[in-house]
Amino acid sequence: MAIETAAALLPAKIALIGALGIGSQWLAWRTNWPAIVLMSVAGLIVGPFWAMAAGEPLINPEADFGALLRPTIAIAVGIILFEGGLNLNFTELRGAGQAVRRLIFVGAPVGGLLGALASHYVAGLPWDIAFLFGGLMVVTGPTVIIPLLRQSKLAGRSGAVLRWEGIVNDPIGALLAVLVYEVIRFLSEGRTWVDAATWIALSAVAGAVLGIVAGWLLAWAFRKGHVPEFLKAPVVLAAVLAVFVTADLIAHETGLLAVTVFGVMIANSRIASIEEMRRFKESIAVILVSGVFVILTASLTPEVITSVDLSILLFVVTMMFVVRPITVFVSTVGTKLTWAERSLVAWIAPRGIVAVAVAGFFASELTALGRPEGAQLVPLAFAMVFATVVAHGFTIKPLSQRLNLATKGPEGVLIAGANPWSLGLAKAIHELGVPVVIADSNWRRLRAARLEGLKVYFGEVLSEHADHRLDHSQLGHLIASTPNDAYNSLICVEYAPEFGRHRVWQLSGLEKEDRDAKAISFTARGRTLIGPGRGFDAVSQDWWRGWRFRATPLTAEYKLEDLRKDRPDADFIMERRPDNSIAFIGANSPARGGPGAVIVTYGPPRQEDKPEEAAD
């Protein structure tokens, strides 16, 4: 009866895990808090804290999932590592700069060695497990780093270094841990170091070859059209599972290496639909990461929570204040990074979800091998994650501002398409102290913007070059203002996942107010700036008739309603709010107004304006 009751409650517990994980991600987005902290708190509440209060946990993964727990986590970790490999493009790495390459090829080995020394002498781990954990602590995942960069508006080289270190070291640290685990497993079976090294080399070659062959075959099938577009992302997911399981059948635990190489191979195969697949895999990874993280934290027992002692705290302090600074300063000697940039990079190294997920996986594997010391990996990993995410999450913004490395002021605006109307808008935005970048693939069209001292990007905004040369940490809004409505829609769709669909705008594609069934669907375009009927031709014609942009501050005496009465024909474009944030105005997103707000309008010159001013 007890077994039947537990089985009946399992769907509800799975739903609760999903709700807690995704709910934590959403709450993190709303509050700008690190998602990993909220997910950890959620897991702790339904796990060990619930057990302390009620006698047994609300969610007990080992009892609830039984024999399915370990393989489920293993597959989830495999998919997460594949998604990490999918972000590793060699072309992008070559252009990432000397400092990034040094942090990867010098910093990863140095950090892994120093982490192993700290794990042994401070945390008390045996040498073999210390080297496993030291390699794993190299990981500073992009799922933690990138939100922190956005939150802090960290610009320039220091932001690029942290971003690329997180992307590249994510799979490298996990692979170092996999290799050390294989050594431990072989030695535990009574084999010699020579046997272990030989088998690991053969397993690594087999896993790498399997990943390369699978990646090549999949890329070939996609290029030849043997897989329809709607099945490409699901086929990739099925292929990841197949490669993981096949590699594990060939050699135990080789699946993690194989899927990582598989992801790297796909990332460098120049597949036309790589972005769609990457977004699909990111969505899957978010779901898996959320679920795995809640499960891992819920798996902690009250005994593990109370076992956090002085040695664990000293280990965390050593990793943060000794190991990381030495690693960064040794790796970046002779690079172009300034002392301020090196100091910031030396401090910011939050460990993320991959580190905890892989640590939890190896903890269970080591325990199964008869190495109970492996259970220490879980509290050590969680202590590192909590300490680094909290400390770095709440200090990166003030520290980067103190070192003059962060962009100050509101989020910037990217305007795609250089023309007189967009130049006038850019000047009006710039004069309000809001960063603005005008992008165009025609150097001549950017001439006026350059002469005005505005920041420009010369190139195609949809190119890979733009992905890495446009500093997105300074940008939060997009306006597509080219004469081609379809191209504007394509730009908005491309940037929507980065900025948020509510922050990508384009001029109306309709010539009149009523809806056109033949027009581009609203799901395949950005939000409509100003309103229907105010397309590129309409605003351009008004520009040559003398219409101009004007910024009007609102006060307690002069309200939004007064401005509407004074400028009844004007288009309301943008609002800078009293908290210094900005919002663009469309048919379904009116201005809020209020004292302290500034409204940017586009309209005919007022009667008191001089003719020469209107003609500027």
C-alpha positions as CSV (number, residue, x, y, z in Angstrom):
1,M,0.0,0.0,0.0
2,A,2.9,2.4,0.9
3,I,4.5,1.6,-2.5
4,E,1.2,2.3,-4.4
5,T,0.8,5.6,-2.5
6,A,4.4,6.7,-3.3
7,A,3.8,5.8,-7.0
8,A,0.6,7.8,-7.1
9,L,2.3,10.8,-5.6
10,L,5.3,10.7,-8.0
11,P,3.6,12.7,-10.9
12,A,2.7,15.4,-8.4
13,K,6.2,15.5,-7.1
14,I,7.6,15.7,-10.7
15,A,5.2,18.6,-11.4
16,L,6.3,20.3,-8.1
17,I,10.0,19.9,-9.1
18,G,9.2,21.5,-12.5
19,A,7.2,24.3,-10.9
20,L,9.9,25.1,-8.4
21,G,12.7,25.1,-11.0
22,I,11.0,27.2,-13.6
23,G,9.4,29.3,-11.0
24,S,12.8,30.1,-9.5
25,Q,14.1,31.0,-13.0
26,W,11.2,33.4,-13.5
27,L,11.5,35.0,-10.1
28,A,15.2,35.4,-10.8
29,W,14.4,37.2,-14.0
30,R,11.9,39.5,-12.2
31,T,14.2,40.3,-9.3
32,N,17.6,40.2,-11.0
33,W,18.7,37.8,-8.4
34,P,21.0,34.8,-9.3
35,A,18.7,32.0,-10.4
36,I,21.0,29.4,-8.9
37,V,20.5,30.8,-5.4
38,L,16.7,30.7,-5.7
39,M,16.7,27.2,-7.1
40,S,18.9,26.1,-4.3
41,V,16.6,27.6,-1.7
42,A,13.6,25.9,-3.3
43,G,15.3,22.5,-3.2
44,L,16.5,23.0,0.4
45,I,13.0,24.0,1.5
46,V,11.3,20.8,0.1
47,G,14.2,18.6,1.1
48,P,16.3,18.9,4.2
49,F,14.5,21.8,5.8
50,W,11.2,20.1,5.4
51,A,12.7,17.0,6.9
52,M,13.9,19.0,9.9
53,A,10.5,20.4,10.5
54,A,8.2,17.5,9.6
55,G,10.4,14.5,10.1
56,E,10.7,13.5,6.4
57,P,11.3,15.6,3.3
58,L,8.5,16.6,1.0
59,I,10.7,15.5,-1.9
60,N,13.1,12.6,-1.4
61,P,14.7,11.9,-4.8
62,E,16.4,8.7,-3.9
63,A,13.2,7.2,-2.5
64,D,10.9,8.8,-5.0
65,F,12.8,7.9,-8.2
66,G,14.7,4.8,-6.9
67,A,17.0,3.2,-9.5
68,L,16.0,5.8,-12.2
69,L,17.6,8.7,-10.3
70,R,21.2,8.1,-11.3
71,P,20.7,7.4,-15.0
72,T,18.2,10.3,-15.2
73,I,20.7,12.8,-13.8
74,A,23.5,11.3,-16.0
75,I,21.4,11.9,-19.2
76,A,20.5,15.4,-18.0
77,V,24.1,16.2,-17.4
78,G,25.0,14.8,-20.8
79,I,22.5,17.1,-22.5
80,I,23.7,20.1,-20.5
81,L,27.3,19.4,-21.6
82,F,26.2,19.0,-25.2
83,E,24.5,22.4,-25.0
84,G,27.8,23.8,-23.6
85,G,29.8,22.3,-26.4
86,L,27.3,23.8,-28.9
87,N,28.5,27.2,-27.8
88,L,32.1,26.5,-28.5
89,N,32.9,27.8,-32.0
90,F,36.6,27.7,-32.9
91,T,36.3,30.7,-35.2
92,E,34.9,32.8,-32.4
93,L,37.6,31.5,-30.0
94,R,40.4,32.6,-32.4
95,G,38.9,36.1,-32.3
96,A,38.3,36.2,-28.6
97,G,41.7,37.7,-27.8
98,Q,44.9,36.7,-26.2
99,A,43.7,37.0,-22.6
100,V,40.9,34.5,-23.2
101,R,43.2,32.0,-24.8
102,R,45.7,32.4,-21.9
103,L,42.9,31.8,-19.4
104,I,41.9,28.6,-21.2
105,F,45.2,27.1,-22.1
106,V,47.2,28.3,-19.0
107,G,44.5,29.2,-16.5
108,A,42.6,25.9,-16.7
109,P,45.6,23.7,-15.8
110,V,46.9,26.1,-13.2
111,G,43.5,26.6,-11.6
112,G,42.8,22.8,-11.7
113,L,46.2,22.1,-10.0
114,L,45.7,24.8,-7.3
115,G,42.1,23.7,-6.8
116,A,43.4,20.1,-6.2
117,L,45.9,21.3,-3.6
118,A,43.2,23.3,-1.8
119,S,40.8,20.3,-1.9
120,H,43.4,18.1,-0.3
121,Y,45.2,20.3,2.2
122,V,42.2,22.5,3.2
123,A,39.1,20.4,2.6
124,G,40.8,17.1,3.5
125,L,39.9,15.1,0.3
126,P,42.1,12.2,-0.8
127,W,44.5,13.1,-3.6
128,D,42.6,11.4,-6.3
129,I,39.2,12.9,-5.4
130,A,40.9,16.2,-4.8
131,F,42.2,16.2,-8.4
132,L,38.7,15.4,-9.7
133,F,37.2,18.2,-7.7
134,G,40.0,20.6,-8.6
135,G,39.3,20.0,-12.3
136,L,35.6,20.5,-11.8
137,M,36.2,23.8,-10.0
138,V,37.6,25.2,-13.3
139,V,34.0,25.6,-14.5
140,T,32.5,29.1,-14.5
141,G,29.4,28.5,-16.5
142,P,27.8,31.0,-18.9
143,T,24.4,30.3,-17.3
144,V,25.7,32.3,-14.3
145,I,28.2,34.7,-15.9
146,I,26.1,36.1,-18.7
147,P,23.2,37.3,-16.5
148,L,25.8,38.9,-14.1
149,L,27.4,40.8,-17.1
150,R,24.0,42.0,-18.2
151,Q,23.1,43.1,-14.6
152,S,26.3,45.0,-14.1
153,K,26.5,46.5,-17.6
154,L,30.1,45.4,-17.7
155,A,31.7,46.6,-21.0
156,G,34.8,46.1,-22.9
157,R,37.6,43.5,-22.6
158,S,36.8,42.4,-19.0
159,G,33.3,41.5,-19.9
160,A,34.4,39.6,-23.0
161,V,37.0,37.7,-21.1
162,L,34.6,36.6,-18.4
163,R,32.0,35.6,-21.0
164,W,34.3,33.5,-23.1
165,E,36.0,31.9,-20.2
166,G,32.7,30.7,-18.9
167,I,31.6,29.3,-22.3
168,V,34.9,27.5,-23.1
169,N,35.8,26.3,-19.6
170,D,32.3,24.9,-19.0
171,P,33.0,21.7,-20.9
172,I,36.7,21.6,-20.2
173,G,36.3,21.5,-16.4
174,A,33.7,18.7,-16.7
175,L,36.0,16.7,-19.0
176,L,38.9,17.0,-16.6
177,A,36.7,15.6,-13.9
178,V,35.6,12.8,-16.2
179,L,39.2,11.8,-16.9
180,V,40.2,11.8,-13.3
181,Y,37.1,9.8,-12.4
182,E,38.1,7.1,-14.9
183,V,41.5,6.9,-13.3
184,I,39.8,6.4,-9.9
185,R,37.5,3.8,-11.2
186,F,40.2,1.7,-12.8
187,L,42.5,1.9,-9.8
188,S,39.6,0.9,-7.5
189,E,39.3,-2.3,-9.6
190,G,42.8,-3.2,-8.8
191,R,44.4,-2.3,-12.1
192,T,47.7,-0.5,-12.6
193,W,48.4,3.1,-13.6
194,V,49.5,1.8,-17.0
195,D,46.2,0.0,-17.5
196,A,44.2,3.0,-16.4
197,A,46.1,5.4,-18.7
198,T,45.8,3.0,-21.6
199,W,42.1,2.5,-21.1
200,I,41.4,6.2,-20.6
201,A,43.3,7.1,-23.7
202,L,41.4,4.5,-25.7
203,S,38.0,5.5,-24.2
204,A,38.8,9.2,-24.9
205,V,39.6,8.4,-28.5
206,A,36.6,6.2,-28.9
207,G,34.3,8.9,-27.4
208,A,35.8,11.7,-29.4
209,V,35.6,9.7,-32.6
210,L,32.0,8.8,-31.9
211,G,31.2,12.4,-31.3
212,I,33.0,13.6,-34.4
213,V,31.4,11.0,-36.7
214,A,27.9,11.6,-35.3
215,G,28.4,15.4,-35.7
216,W,29.7,15.0,-39.3
217,L,26.8,12.6,-40.2
218,L,24.2,14.9,-38.7
219,A,25.6,18.0,-40.4
220,W,25.8,16.2,-43.7
221,A,22.2,15.0,-43.4
222,F,21.0,18.5,-42.6
223,R,23.0,20.1,-45.5
224,K,21.6,17.6,-48.0
225,G,18.1,18.1,-46.8
226,H,17.5,14.6,-45.5
227,V,15.9,16.0,-42.4
228,P,13.0,18.4,-42.6
229,E,13.2,21.7,-40.8
230,F,10.5,20.9,-38.2
231,L,12.4,17.7,-37.2
232,K,15.9,19.1,-37.0
233,A,15.9,20.1,-33.3
234,P,14.1,16.9,-32.1
235,V,16.5,14.8,-34.3
236,V,19.5,16.6,-32.5
237,L,18.0,15.7,-29.1
238,A,17.5,12.1,-30.1
239,A,21.0,12.0,-31.5
240,V,22.5,13.3,-28.3
241,L,20.8,10.6,-26.3
242,A,21.9,7.9,-28.8
243,V,25.5,9.1,-28.7
244,F,25.5,9.3,-24.9
245,V,24.2,5.8,-24.5
246,T,26.3,4.2,-27.3
247,A,29.5,5.8,-25.9
248,D,28.7,4.5,-22.4
249,L,28.1,1.0,-23.7
250,I,31.6,1.2,-25.4
251,A,33.3,2.5,-22.3
252,H,31.8,3.4,-19.0
253,E,31.3,7.2,-18.5
254,T,32.6,8.0,-22.0
255,G,29.2,9.4,-22.9
256,L,29.9,12.8,-21.3
257,L,33.0,13.2,-23.4
258,A,31.3,12.0,-26.6
259,V,28.3,14.4,-26.3
260,T,30.6,17.3,-25.5
261,V,32.7,16.6,-28.7
262,F,29.4,16.1,-30.6
263,G,28.2,19.5,-29.6
264,V,31.5,21.1,-30.5
265,M,31.4,19.4,-33.9
266,I,27.9,20.6,-34.6
267,A,28.9,24.2,-33.5
268,N,31.7,24.2,-36.1
269,S,29.8,22.6,-39.0
270,R,28.3,25.8,-40.5
271,I,24.7,24.5,-40.5
272,A,22.3,27.1,-41.6
273,S,19.7,26.3,-38.9
274,I,22.3,26.2,-36.0
275,E,20.7,29.2,-34.2
276,E,17.3,27.6,-34.1
277,M,18.8,24.4,-32.8
278,R,20.9,26.3,-30.2
279,R,17.8,28.0,-28.9
280,F,15.9,24.7,-28.7
281,K,18.7,23.1,-26.8
282,E,19.0,26.2,-24.5
283,S,15.3,25.7,-23.7
284,I,15.8,22.0,-23.0
285,A,18.9,22.8,-20.9
286,V,17.0,25.4,-18.9
287,I,14.3,22.8,-18.0
288,L,16.9,20.1,-17.2
289,V,19.1,22.5,-15.2
290,S,16.2,23.7,-13.2
291,G,14.9,20.2,-12.4
292,V,18.4,18.7,-11.7
293,F,19.3,21.5,-9.4
294,V,16.1,21.2,-7.4
295,I,16.6,17.4,-7.2
296,L,20.3,17.7,-6.1
297,T,19.5,20.3,-3.4
298,A,16.5,18.3,-2.2
299,S,18.7,15.2,-2.0
300,L,20.8,16.8,0.7
301,T,20.1,15.4,4.2
302,P,20.0,17.4,7.4
303,E,23.2,15.6,8.4
304,V,24.9,17.0,5.2
305,I,23.7,20.5,5.9
306,T,24.9,20.4,9.5
307,S,28.3,18.9,8.4
308,V,29.4,22.2,6.9
309,D,32.3,23.0,9.1
310,L,35.3,25.2,9.3
311,S,37.3,23.2,6.8
312,I,34.6,23.8,4.1
313,L,34.5,27.5,4.9
314,L,38.3,27.7,4.7
315,F,38.2,25.9,1.4
316,V,35.8,28.3,-0.1
317,V,37.8,31.3,1.2
318,T,41.0,29.8,-0.2
319,M,39.4,29.2,-3.6
320,M,38.0,32.7,-3.8
321,F,40.9,34.7,-2.4
322,V,44.0,32.6,-3.2
323,V,43.4,30.2,-6.1
324,R,41.4,32.4,-8.4
325,P,43.6,35.5,-8.1
326,I,46.8,33.5,-8.6
327,T,45.3,31.7,-11.6
328,V,44.2,34.9,-13.3
329,F,47.3,37.0,-12.6
330,V,49.6,34.2,-13.8
331,S,47.5,33.6,-16.9
332,T,47.2,37.2,-18.0
333,V,50.9,38.3,-17.6
334,G,51.9,40.1,-20.7
335,T,48.4,40.6,-22.0
336,K,46.8,43.9,-22.8
337,L,44.4,43.8,-19.8
338,T,44.9,46.7,-17.3
339,W,45.3,46.1,-13.6
340,A,41.7,47.1,-13.1
341,E,40.5,44.6,-15.6
342,R,42.7,41.8,-14.2
343,S,41.6,42.6,-10.7
344,L,37.9,42.3,-11.7
345,V,38.4,39.1,-13.6
346,A,40.4,37.7,-10.6
347,W,37.5,38.3,-8.3
348,I,34.5,37.3,-10.5
349,A,34.4,33.5,-10.9
350,P,30.9,32.2,-9.9
351,R,30.5,28.5,-10.1
352,G,27.3,27.4,-11.8
353,I,24.8,24.7,-12.3
354,V,27.1,22.4,-14.4
355,A,29.6,22.3,-11.5
356,V,27.0,21.2,-9.0
357,A,25.2,18.8,-11.4
358,V,28.5,17.0,-12.3
359,A,29.6,17.0,-8.7
360,G,26.4,15.4,-7.6
361,F,26.7,12.8,-10.3
362,F,30.3,11.9,-9.4
363,A,29.5,11.8,-5.7
364,S,26.9,9.1,-6.3
365,E,29.3,7.2,-8.7
366,L,32.2,7.4,-6.2
367,T,30.0,6.2,-3.4
368,A,28.9,3.2,-5.5
369,L,32.6,2.4,-6.1
370,G,33.1,2.1,-2.3
371,R,34.6,5.6,-1.9
372,P,32.4,7.3,0.8
373,E,34.7,10.3,0.7
374,G,33.0,11.2,-2.6
375,A,29.9,12.3,-0.7
376,Q,31.9,15.3,0.4
377,L,31.8,16.7,-3.1
378,V,28.2,17.7,-2.7
379,P,28.5,20.0,0.3
380,L,31.8,21.4,-1.1
381,A,30.2,22.1,-4.5
382,F,27.1,23.7,-2.9
383,A,29.2,25.8,-0.6
384,M,31.3,27.1,-3.5
385,V,28.2,27.9,-5.6
386,F,26.4,29.7,-2.8
387,A,29.5,31.7,-1.7
388,T,30.6,32.7,-5.2
389,V,27.2,33.4,-6.7
390,V,26.1,35.5,-3.7
391,A,29.4,37.3,-3.3
392,H,30.0,37.9,-7.0
393,G,26.4,38.5,-7.9
394,F,26.0,41.4,-5.4
395,T,29.5,42.9,-5.8
396,I,30.1,42.8,-9.6
397,K,28.1,46.0,-10.3
398,P,29.5,48.3,-7.6
399,L,33.1,46.9,-8.1
400,S,32.9,47.4,-11.9
401,Q,31.6,50.9,-11.4
402,R,34.3,51.6,-8.8
403,L,37.0,50.5,-11.3
404,N,35.3,52.5,-14.1
405,L,34.7,49.3,-16.2
406,A,30.9,49.4,-16.3
407,T,28.6,51.4,-18.5
408,K,26.7,54.0,-16.5
409,G,23.2,55.2,-17.2
410,P,20.2,53.5,-18.7
411,E,20.3,50.5,-21.1
412,G,21.4,51.5,-24.6
413,V,19.5,51.4,-27.9
414,L,20.6,49.7,-31.1
415,I,19.1,51.3,-34.2
416,A,19.4,49.2,-37.4
417,G,19.3,51.3,-40.5
418,A,21.0,54.7,-41.1
419,N,18.7,57.4,-42.6
420,P,17.8,61.0,-41.7
421,W,14.8,59.9,-39.6
422,S,16.8,57.3,-37.5
423,L,19.7,59.7,-37.2
424,G,17.3,62.3,-35.8
425,L,16.0,59.7,-33.3
426,A,19.5,58.7,-32.3
427,K,20.5,62.3,-31.6
428,A,17.4,62.8,-29.5
429,I,18.1,59.6,-27.5
430,H,21.8,60.5,-27.2
431,E,21.0,63.9,-25.8
432,L,19.1,62.3,-23.0
433,G,22.2,60.5,-21.9
434,V,21.1,57.1,-23.3
435,P,23.8,55.1,-25.1
436,V,22.8,54.6,-28.7
437,V,24.5,52.6,-31.6
438,I,23.5,53.1,-35.3
439,A,24.2,50.0,-37.4
440,D,24.3,49.9,-41.2
441,S,26.2,47.9,-43.8
442,N,26.7,51.1,-45.9
443,W,29.7,53.2,-44.8
444,R,28.4,56.3,-46.6
445,R,25.0,56.2,-44.9
446,L,26.8,56.2,-41.5
447,R,28.8,59.4,-42.4
448,A,26.3,61.8,-40.8
449,A,26.2,59.7,-37.6
450,R,30.0,59.7,-37.4
451,L,30.1,63.5,-37.9
452,E,27.6,63.9,-35.0
453,G,29.9,61.9,-32.8
454,L,27.4,59.0,-32.4
455,K,28.6,55.4,-32.0
456,V,28.2,53.4,-35.1
457,Y,28.6,49.7,-36.2
458,F,29.6,49.2,-39.8
459,G,28.5,45.8,-40.9
460,E,25.5,43.4,-41.1
461,V,23.7,43.2,-37.8
462,L,22.7,39.6,-38.6
463,S,26.3,38.5,-39.0
464,E,28.3,36.4,-36.6
465,H,30.7,39.4,-36.5
466,A,27.9,41.5,-35.0
467,D,27.2,38.8,-32.4
468,H,30.7,39.2,-31.0
469,R,31.7,42.8,-31.8
470,L,28.5,44.5,-30.7
471,D,28.7,44.8,-26.9
472,H,25.3,43.6,-25.8
473,S,26.0,44.4,-22.2
474,Q,25.4,48.0,-23.1
475,L,22.3,47.4,-25.2
476,G,18.8,46.5,-24.1
477,H,16.5,47.8,-26.9
478,L,16.4,47.5,-30.7
479,I,14.7,49.6,-33.3
480,A,14.7,48.3,-36.9
481,S,14.2,51.3,-39.2
482,T,15.3,50.3,-42.7
483,P,13.0,50.8,-45.7
484,N,12.5,47.0,-46.0
485,D,9.8,45.9,-43.7
486,A,10.6,42.2,-44.1
487,Y,14.3,42.8,-43.3
488,N,13.2,44.8,-40.2
489,S,11.1,41.8,-39.1
490,L,14.0,39.5,-39.6
491,I,16.3,41.6,-37.4
492,C,13.6,41.8,-34.7
493,V,13.1,38.0,-34.7
494,E,16.9,37.5,-34.5
495,Y,17.4,39.8,-31.6
496,A,14.2,39.0,-29.6
497,P,15.8,36.1,-27.7
498,E,18.7,38.3,-26.6
499,F,16.8,41.5,-25.7
500,G,13.4,40.1,-25.0
501,R,10.5,40.3,-27.5
502,H,9.0,43.2,-25.6
503,R,12.1,45.3,-26.4
504,V,12.5,44.9,-30.2
505,W,10.6,47.4,-32.3
506,Q,10.1,48.2,-35.9
507,L,8.1,50.8,-37.9
508,S,4.6,49.7,-39.1
509,G,4.4,47.7,-42.3
510,L,0.8,48.8,-42.9
511,E,0.0,51.8,-45.1
512,K,-3.4,52.3,-43.3
513,E,-5.0,51.7,-40.0
514,D,-7.0,48.5,-40.8
515,R,-5.2,45.1,-40.6
516,D,-3.9,43.5,-43.8
517,A,-4.2,39.7,-44.0
518,K,-1.3,39.7,-46.5
519,A,1.1,41.6,-44.1
520,I,3.8,39.9,-42.1
521,S,2.3,38.0,-39.1
522,F,2.9,39.7,-35.8
523,T,4.6,36.5,-34.5
524,A,7.3,37.0,-37.2
525,R,8.1,40.7,-36.5
526,G,8.9,43.1,-33.7
527,R,6.5,45.3,-31.8
528,T,5.1,48.2,-33.8
529,L,6.7,51.5,-32.9
530,I,4.3,54.5,-32.8
531,G,1.3,52.6,-34.4
532,P,-0.2,51.2,-37.6
533,G,0.1,53.4,-40.6
534,R,3.3,55.0,-39.5
535,G,5.8,53.1,-41.6
536,F,9.1,54.1,-43.0
537,D,7.6,56.0,-46.0
538,A,5.2,58.0,-43.7
539,V,7.8,59.1,-41.2
540,S,10.3,59.9,-43.9
541,Q,7.8,62.1,-45.8
542,D,7.1,64.0,-42.6
543,W,10.8,64.4,-42.0
544,W,11.2,66.2,-45.3
545,R,8.1,68.3,-44.5
546,G,10.0,69.6,-41.4
547,W,9.0,67.3,-38.6
548,R,11.6,66.8,-35.9
549,F,12.2,65.1,-32.6
550,R,11.6,66.9,-29.3
551,A,12.3,65.9,-25.7
552,T,9.8,67.4,-23.3
553,P,10.2,67.0,-19.5
554,L,7.0,66.5,-17.4
555,T,6.4,68.2,-14.1
556,A,3.7,68.3,-11.5
557,E,2.3,71.3,-13.3
558,Y,2.9,70.2,-16.9
559,K,1.5,66.7,-17.3
560,L,1.3,64.1,-20.0
561,E,-2.3,65.3,-20.9
562,D,-0.9,68.8,-21.4
563,L,1.7,67.6,-23.8
564,R,-0.9,65.7,-25.8
565,K,-2.9,68.8,-26.1
566,D,0.1,70.9,-27.2
567,R,1.2,68.4,-29.8
568,P,-1.9,66.7,-31.0
569,D,-0.3,65.6,-34.3
570,A,2.9,64.4,-32.9
571,D,4.0,60.8,-32.6
572,F,5.0,59.7,-29.1
573,I,8.3,57.7,-29.5
574,M,10.0,57.1,-26.2
575,E,9.8,57.8,-22.5
576,R,12.7,58.2,-20.1
577,R,11.2,57.5,-16.7
578,P,12.2,59.1,-13.3
579,D,14.3,56.0,-12.4
580,N,16.4,56.6,-15.5
581,S,15.0,53.5,-17.4
582,I,13.6,54.0,-20.9
583,A,10.6,52.6,-22.7
584,F,9.4,52.9,-26.3
585,I,5.9,53.7,-27.1
586,G,3.5,51.8,-29.3
587,A,-0.2,51.4,-29.8
588,N,-0.5,49.0,-26.9
589,S,2.2,50.5,-24.7
590,P,1.4,54.1,-23.9
591,A,3.6,56.4,-21.9
592,R,3.2,56.4,-18.1
593,G,4.1,60.1,-17.6
594,G,4.4,61.6,-14.1
595,P,6.8,64.2,-12.7
596,G,10.4,63.7,-13.7
597,A,9.6,61.7,-16.9
598,V,10.9,62.9,-20.3
599,I,8.8,62.2,-23.4
600,V,10.4,62.1,-26.9
601,T,8.0,63.1,-29.6
602,Y,8.2,63.4,-33.4
603,G,6.0,66.1,-34.9
604,P,5.7,69.3,-36.9
605,P,7.5,72.4,-35.7
606,R,5.5,74.6,-33.2
607,Q,4.4,78.1,-34.2
608,E,7.0,79.7,-32.0
609,D,9.9,77.6,-33.5
610,K,12.0,79.5,-36.0
611,P,12.0,78.2,-39.6
612,E,15.7,77.6,-39.6
613,E,15.4,75.4,-36.5
614,A,12.8,73.3,-38.0
615,A,15.0,72.8,-41.1
616,D,18.0,71.5,-39.1
